[in-house]
Amino acid sequence: MPRRYRHIKEYEKEILELKEQGYTKREIGGKLGFPKEQLHNFISRPQYESTEIAAGIALKQKSRPQKDTVVSEQDKVAEQKYILARKEAKIKLLEMENELMRDFPSLTERK
């Protein structure tokens, strides 16, 4: 007998209640009939998005925008902030690498 399709959003309240009661993802999946991986993605996705928002990183859309879509100024600003944050992170990484390469001979007692 094939399993009837059910959207996980319909069970959001039940999943979160069971999670608060201390059930594991495997136990919740067994009770509601969802695989553990699907529950993991469902539970961890909001946490991942909230940490990105708190860090000031704009969430990227997962699909191509429609042709008739008008991009708002807020979206443009968010995209520029994201690009700037990525550039700053890359610069910081390169500076750390440069410092390590510069200090390597002295740390290994070479001249």
C-alpha positions as CSV (number, residue, x, y, z in Angstrom):
1,M,0.0,0.0,0.0
2,P,1.7,3.3,-1.1
3,R,2.2,6.0,1.5
4,R,0.0,9.0,1.2
5,Y,1.9,12.3,0.7
6,R,1.9,14.6,3.7
7,H,3.6,17.9,3.9
8,I,5.8,18.3,6.9
9,K,4.5,21.8,7.6
10,E,1.1,20.3,8.6
11,Y,2.9,18.6,11.5
12,E,5.0,21.5,12.6
13,K,3.3,22.0,16.0
14,E,3.4,18.3,16.8
15,I,7.1,18.0,15.8
16,L,8.1,20.9,17.9
17,E,6.1,19.7,20.9
18,L,7.8,16.2,20.7
19,K,11.2,17.9,20.3
20,E,10.6,19.9,23.5
21,Q,9.6,16.8,25.3
22,G,13.0,15.3,24.6
23,Y,12.3,12.9,21.8
24,T,15.0,12.3,19.2
25,K,14.5,13.0,15.5
26,R,14.5,9.2,14.9
27,E,11.7,8.7,17.4
28,I,9.7,11.6,16.1
29,G,10.1,10.3,12.6
30,G,8.9,6.8,13.7
31,K,5.8,8.3,15.3
32,L,4.8,10.5,12.4
33,G,6.2,8.6,9.5
34,F,8.9,11.0,8.3
35,P,12.6,10.1,7.7
36,K,15.2,11.4,10.2
37,E,16.9,13.4,7.5
38,Q,13.7,15.3,6.6
39,L,13.1,16.1,10.3
40,H,16.7,17.3,10.7
41,N,16.4,19.7,7.7
42,F,13.0,20.9,9.0
43,I,14.2,21.6,12.5
44,S,17.7,23.1,11.6
45,R,16.7,25.3,8.7
46,P,15.1,28.1,10.8
47,Q,18.1,28.1,13.1
48,Y,20.5,28.4,10.2
49,E,18.4,31.2,8.7
50,S,18.2,33.1,12.0
51,T,21.9,33.0,12.5
52,E,22.5,34.4,9.0
53,I,20.0,37.2,9.7
54,A,21.7,38.0,13.0
55,A,25.1,38.1,11.3
56,G,23.7,40.6,8.8
57,I,23.8,38.2,5.8
58,A,21.0,38.5,3.4
59,L,19.2,35.2,2.6
60,K,19.6,34.3,-1.1
61,Q,16.6,33.2,-3.1
62,K,16.9,29.6,-4.2
63,S,15.4,30.0,-7.6
64,R,15.8,32.3,-10.5
65,P,13.7,35.5,-10.2
66,Q,10.8,35.9,-12.6
67,K,11.3,38.2,-15.6
68,D,8.6,40.7,-14.5
69,T,9.9,40.9,-10.9
70,V,10.8,44.4,-9.8
71,V,13.9,44.4,-7.5
72,S,13.3,46.7,-4.5
73,E,15.9,49.1,-3.1
74,Q,15.9,47.0,0.1
75,D,16.8,43.9,-1.9
76,K,19.6,45.8,-3.7
77,V,21.0,47.1,-0.4
78,A,20.8,43.6,1.2
79,E,22.7,42.1,-1.7
80,Q,25.4,44.8,-1.6
81,K,25.8,44.2,2.2
82,Y,26.2,40.5,1.5
83,I,28.8,41.1,-1.2
84,L,30.7,43.5,1.1
85,A,30.6,41.1,4.0
86,R,32.0,38.3,1.7
87,K,34.7,40.6,0.5
88,E,35.7,41.6,4.0
89,A,35.8,38.0,5.1
90,K,38.0,37.1,2.1
91,I,40.3,40.1,2.9
92,K,40.6,39.0,6.6
93,L,41.4,35.4,5.5
94,L,44.1,36.7,3.1
95,E,45.6,38.9,5.8
96,M,45.8,36.0,8.2
97,E,47.4,33.9,5.5
98,N,49.9,36.6,4.7
99,E,50.8,37.1,8.4
100,L,51.3,33.3,8.7
101,M,53.6,33.2,5.6
102,R,55.5,36.2,6.9
103,D,56.1,34.8,10.4
104,F,56.7,31.2,9.3
105,P,60.5,31.4,8.8
106,S,61.0,33.0,12.3
107,L,58.7,30.4,13.9
108,T,60.7,27.6,12.4
109,E,64.0,29.3,13.3
110,R,65.0,29.9,9.7
111,K,66.3,33.1,8.3
